[in-house]
Amino acid sequence: MTAVGVTGYLFHLEEYILSLISMIVFGKLILFHFIMEYFDRKKLQTKNSHDVERIKP
């Protein structure tokens, strides 16, 4: 939310180059956050699936 506010404010001040730079930088940070969250969830799911005891018929 803060990234959008900063970028929007720079765009409002007609600092187009700075708003573009902040959009690129914040975009990379947000993308990195979602990628790390995806891998953490994937790791948690595989860890939980290995803890399940299987019953063989």
N, CA, C and O atoms as a GROMACS GRO file, in nm:
protein
  228
    1MET      N    1   0.082  -0.118   0.000
    1MET     CA    2   0.000   0.000   0.000
    1MET      C    3   0.088   0.126   0.000
    1MET      O    4   0.057   0.223  -0.070
    2THR      N    5   0.194   0.124   0.077
    2THR     CA    6   0.284   0.239   0.083
    2THR      C    7   0.353   0.260  -0.051
    2THR      O    8   0.373   0.374  -0.094
    3ALA      N    9   0.389   0.150  -0.117
    3ALA     CA   10   0.455   0.160  -0.247
    3ALA      C   11   0.365   0.228  -0.348
    3ALA      O   12   0.411   0.310  -0.428
    4VAL      N   13   0.238   0.196  -0.345
    4VAL     CA   14   0.143   0.259  -0.438
    4VAL      C   15   0.128   0.407  -0.404
    4VAL      O   16   0.120   0.491  -0.493
    5GLY      N   17   0.126   0.438  -0.276
    5GLY     CA   18   0.114   0.578  -0.234
    5GLY      C   19   0.233   0.662  -0.276
    5GLY      O   20   0.217   0.773  -0.326
    6VAL      N   21   0.353   0.609  -0.255
    6VAL     CA   22   0.474   0.682  -0.294
    6VAL      C   23   0.479   0.702  -0.445
    6VAL      O   24   0.507   0.811  -0.493
    7THR      N   25   0.452   0.596  -0.518
    7THR     CA   26   0.454   0.605  -0.665
    7THR      C   27   0.347   0.702  -0.716
    7THR      O   28   0.373   0.782  -0.805
    8GLY      N   29   0.228   0.694  -0.658
    8GLY     CA   30   0.121   0.785  -0.697
    8GLY      C   31   0.152   0.930  -0.665
    8GLY      O   32   0.121   1.020  -0.744
    9TYR      N   33   0.213   0.952  -0.549
    9TYR     CA   34   0.249   1.088  -0.510
    9TYR      C   35   0.356   1.146  -0.604
    9TYR      O   36   0.347   1.262  -0.644
   10LEU      N   37   0.455   1.065  -0.638
   10LEU     CA   38   0.557   1.112  -0.732
   10LEU      C   39   0.495   1.141  -0.869
   10LEU      O   40   0.533   1.237  -0.936
   11PHE      N   41   0.401   1.058  -0.910
   11PHE     CA   42   0.333   1.082  -1.038
   11PHE      C   43   0.250   1.211  -1.030
   11PHE      O   44   0.244   1.288  -1.126
   12HIS      N   45   0.188   1.233  -0.914
   12HIS     CA   46   0.108   1.355  -0.894
   12HIS      C   47   0.196   1.480  -0.901
   12HIS      O   48   0.153   1.584  -0.950
   13LEU      N   49   0.319   1.470  -0.852
   13LEU     CA   50   0.412   1.582  -0.856
   13LEU      C   51   0.477   1.598  -0.993
   13LEU      O   52   0.565   1.682  -1.011
   14GLU      N   53   0.434   1.520  -1.088
   14GLU     CA   54   0.484   1.520  -1.226
   14GLU      C   55   0.632   1.482  -1.232
   14GLU      O   56   0.705   1.529  -1.319
   15GLU      N   57   0.674   1.398  -1.140
   15GLU     CA   58   0.809   1.341  -1.141
   15GLU      C   59   0.797   1.203  -1.205
   15GLU      O   60   0.804   1.101  -1.137
   16TYR      N   61   0.780   1.202  -1.336
   16TYR     CA   62   0.749   1.078  -1.407
   16TYR      C   63   0.864   0.978  -1.403
   16TYR      O   64   0.840   0.858  -1.389
   17ILE      N   65   0.986   1.025  -1.416
   17ILE     CA   66   1.101   0.935  -1.413
   17ILE      C   67   1.115   0.872  -1.275
   17ILE      O   68   1.137   0.751  -1.263
   18LEU      N   69   1.103   0.953  -1.170
   18LEU     CA   70   1.113   0.898  -1.034
   18LEU      C   71   0.999   0.803  -1.003
   18LEU      O   72   1.020   0.702  -0.936
   19SER      N   73   0.880   0.834  -1.050
   19SER     CA   74   0.768   0.742  -1.027
   19SER      C   75   0.788   0.611  -1.102
   19SER      O   76   0.750   0.505  -1.052
   20LEU      N   77   0.846   0.616  -1.220
   20LEU     CA   78   0.876   0.494  -1.294
   20LEU      C   79   0.982   0.411  -1.223
   20LEU      O   80   0.970   0.288  -1.213
   21ILE      N   81   1.084   0.478  -1.173
   21ILE     CA   82   1.190   0.407  -1.100
   21ILE      C   83   1.133   0.343  -0.973
   21ILE      O   84   1.162   0.227  -0.944
   22SER      N   85   1.053   0.417  -0.898
   22SER     CA   86   0.995   0.361  -0.776
   22SER      C   87   0.899   0.247  -0.808
   22SER      O   88   0.891   0.150  -0.732
   23MET      N   89   0.827   0.256  -0.920
   23MET     CA   90   0.737   0.148  -0.959
   23MET      C   91   0.817   0.022  -0.989
   23MET      O   92   0.776  -0.088  -0.952
   24ILE      N   93   0.931   0.036  -1.055
   24ILE     CA   94   1.015  -0.080  -1.088
   24ILE      C   95   1.074  -0.140  -0.961
   24ILE      O   96   1.070  -0.262  -0.942
   25VAL      N   97   1.128  -0.056  -0.874
   25VAL     CA   98   1.191  -0.105  -0.751
   25VAL      C   99   1.088  -0.172  -0.660
   25VAL      O  100   1.110  -0.284  -0.612
   26PHE      N  101   0.976  -0.104  -0.635
   26PHE     CA  102   0.874  -0.161  -0.549
   26PHE      C  103   0.812  -0.286  -0.612
   26PHE      O  104   0.776  -0.380  -0.542
   27GLY      N  105   0.798  -0.286  -0.742
   27GLY     CA  106   0.743  -0.403  -0.811
   27GLY      C  107   0.830  -0.525  -0.790
   27GLY      O  108   0.779  -0.635  -0.768
   28LYS      N  109   0.962  -0.507  -0.798
   28LYS     CA  110   1.053  -0.619  -0.774
   28LYS      C  111   1.043  -0.668  -0.630
   28LYS      O  112   1.045  -0.788  -0.605
   29LEU      N  113   1.032  -0.576  -0.535
   29LEU     CA  114   1.020  -0.615  -0.394
   29LEU      C  115   0.890  -0.691  -0.368
   29LEU      O  116   0.890  -0.790  -0.296
   30ILE      N  117   0.781  -0.643  -0.425
   30ILE     CA  118   0.652  -0.710  -0.406
   30ILE      C  119   0.654  -0.847  -0.471
   30ILE      O  120   0.603  -0.943  -0.414
   31LEU      N  121   0.711  -0.857  -0.590
   31LEU     CA  122   0.722  -0.986  -0.658
   31LEU      C  123   0.807  -1.082  -0.576
   31LEU      O  124   0.771  -1.199  -0.563
   32PHE      N  125   0.918  -1.036  -0.522
   32PHE     CA  126   1.004  -1.118  -0.438
   32PHE      C  127   0.927  -1.169  -0.316
   32PHE      O  128   0.941  -1.286  -0.278
   33HIS      N  129   0.846  -1.083  -0.255
   33HIS     CA  130   0.766  -1.121  -0.139
   33HIS      C  131   0.671  -1.235  -0.174
   33HIS      O  132   0.662  -1.333  -0.099
   34PHE      N  133   0.600  -1.224  -0.286
   34PHE     CA  134   0.504  -1.328  -0.324
   34PHE      C  135   0.574  -1.459  -0.361
   34PHE      O  136   0.522  -1.566  -0.333
   35ILE      N  137   0.691  -1.451  -0.424
   35ILE     CA  138   0.766  -1.572  -0.458
   35ILE      C  139   0.811  -1.643  -0.330
   35ILE      O  140   0.798  -1.765  -0.320
   36MET      N  141   0.864  -1.569  -0.235
   36MET     CA  142   0.908  -1.631  -0.110
   36MET      C  143   0.791  -1.690  -0.032
   36MET      O  144   0.805  -1.796   0.028
   37GLU      N  145   0.678  -1.624  -0.032
   37GLU     CA  146   0.560  -1.677   0.036
   37GLU      C  147   0.512  -1.806  -0.031
   37GLU      O  148   0.470  -1.899   0.037
   38TYR      N  149   0.519  -1.812  -0.163
   38TYR     CA  150   0.480  -1.932  -0.237
   38TYR      C  151   0.569  -2.050  -0.197
   38TYR      O  152   0.519  -2.160  -0.170
   39PHE      N  153   0.700  -2.028  -0.193
   39PHE     CA  154   0.792  -2.136  -0.158
   39PHE      C  155   0.778  -2.177  -0.011
   39PHE      O  156   0.794  -2.295   0.021
   40ASP      N  157   0.747  -2.082   0.077
   40ASP     CA  158   0.725  -2.117   0.217
   40ASP      C  159   0.601  -2.205   0.232
   40ASP      O  160   0.602  -2.302   0.308
   41ARG      N  161   0.494  -2.172   0.161
   41ARG     CA  162   0.372  -2.254   0.166
   41ARG      C  163   0.396  -2.392   0.107
   41ARG      O  164   0.348  -2.493   0.159
   42LYS      N  165   0.472  -2.396  -0.002
   42LYS     CA  166   0.502  -2.524  -0.066
   42LYS      C  167   0.585  -2.611   0.028
   42LYS      O  168   0.561  -2.731   0.039
   43LYS      N  169   0.681  -2.552   0.096
   43LYS     CA  170   0.764  -2.625   0.191
   43LYS      C  171   0.680  -2.675   0.308
   43LYS      O  172   0.698  -2.788   0.353
   44LEU      N  173   0.588  -2.593   0.356
   44LEU     CA  174   0.502  -2.632   0.468
   44LEU      C  175   0.410  -2.746   0.428
   44LEU      O  176   0.388  -2.837   0.508
   45GLN      N  177   0.357  -2.743   0.306
   45GLN     CA  178   0.268  -2.850   0.260
   45GLN      C  179   0.342  -2.982   0.248
   45GLN      O  180   0.289  -3.085   0.290
   46THR      N  181   0.462  -2.982   0.194
   46THR     CA  182   0.537  -3.106   0.181
   46THR      C  183   0.579  -3.157   0.319
   46THR      O  184   0.582  -3.278   0.341
   47LYS      N  185   0.611  -3.068   0.411
   47LYS     CA  186   0.648  -3.109   0.546
   47LYS      C  187   0.529  -3.175   0.614
   47LYS      O  188   0.545  -3.278   0.679
   48ASN      N  189   0.409  -3.117   0.601
   48ASN     CA  190   0.290  -3.173   0.664
   48ASN      C  191   0.249  -3.304   0.600
   48ASN      O  192   0.199  -3.393   0.669
   49SER      N  193   0.270  -3.320   0.471
   49SER     CA  194   0.229  -3.444   0.404
   49SER      C  195   0.321  -3.559   0.442
   49SER      O  196   0.279  -3.674   0.437
   50HIS      N  197   0.446  -3.531   0.481
   50HIS     CA  198   0.537  -3.635   0.524
   50HIS      C  199   0.509  -3.679   0.667
   50HIS      O  200   0.548  -3.789   0.707
   51ASP      N  201   0.444  -3.596   0.744
   51ASP     CA  202   0.413  -3.629   0.884
   51ASP      C  203   0.294  -3.723   0.896
   51ASP      O  204   0.272  -3.781   1.002
   52VAL      N  205   0.216  -3.738   0.790
   52VAL     CA  206   0.096  -3.820   0.794
   52VAL      C  207   0.137  -3.966   0.789
   52VAL      O  208   0.216  -4.008   0.704
   53GLU      N  209   0.082  -4.044   0.882
   53GLU     CA  210   0.112  -4.188   0.885
   53GLU      C  211   0.014  -4.259   0.794
   53GLU      O  212  -0.107  -4.242   0.807
   54ARG      N  213   0.065  -4.337   0.703
   54ARG     CA  214  -0.020  -4.406   0.607
   54ARG      C  215  -0.055  -4.546   0.657
   54ARG      O  216   0.029  -4.616   0.713
   55ILE      N  217  -0.180  -4.585   0.637
   55ILE     CA  218  -0.226  -4.717   0.677
   55ILE      C  219  -0.231  -4.803   0.552
   55ILE      O  220  -0.297  -4.767   0.454
   56LYS      N  221  -0.162  -4.915   0.555
   56LYS     CA  222  -0.160  -5.005   0.440
   56LYS      C  223  -0.263  -5.115   0.460
   56LYS      O  224  -0.269  -5.173   0.568
   57PRO      N  225  -0.343  -5.145   0.359
   57PRO     CA  226  -0.446  -5.249   0.373
   57PRO      C  227  -0.389  -5.389   0.372
   57PRO      O  228  -0.463  -5.486   0.383
   0.00000   0.00000   0.00000
